[in-house]
Amino acid sequence: MESTEYDDSGAWDVELNEKDKTNVEKALEVEVSNNIFYKCASTKTPELDGQKIFKILAKVEGEHASVWKKILKLDKVDFPKYDKCAAEYKPNLEESHSREDRAIKFYSQAAVDAESARVKEIFEAFVEVETDHLHLSEARLK
């Protein structure tokens, strides 16, 4: 398929009931929080491997936030300044692990609770991605 033929304009037009809306709003908060944590960790972690991993994770979490922004039909999302991450690699990996674990648990339950098939599909997809992120920290914490 050529890129000129791709049209995702309807993909974000999702009817949200109150429960789905609440979960999507919380998911946006999770993604923003994780994004700003990873940005901080990418600048404070001295090891190059950590800098790269955290920079990539920040980008992915920012993309996830963008998905929820579109679903919620928001014009913009604020990404506040955050500098409370550690200056060492291992504590940031541990925090990453904790954050990803919480996101997976929340997204798994939100998928079960979702009434919108599209919202359920996104939560399930994000569970897979966040699980990959969890494996990144697990492998480096050994």
Secondary structure, DSSP 8 states (H G I E B T S, - for coil): --GGG---TTTT-----HHHHHHHHHHHHHHHHHHHHHHHHHHH--SHHHHHHHHHHHHHHHHHHHHHHHHTT-S---------S-SSHHHHHHHHHHHHHHHHHHHHHHHHH--SHHHHHHHHHHHHHHHHHHHHHHHHH-
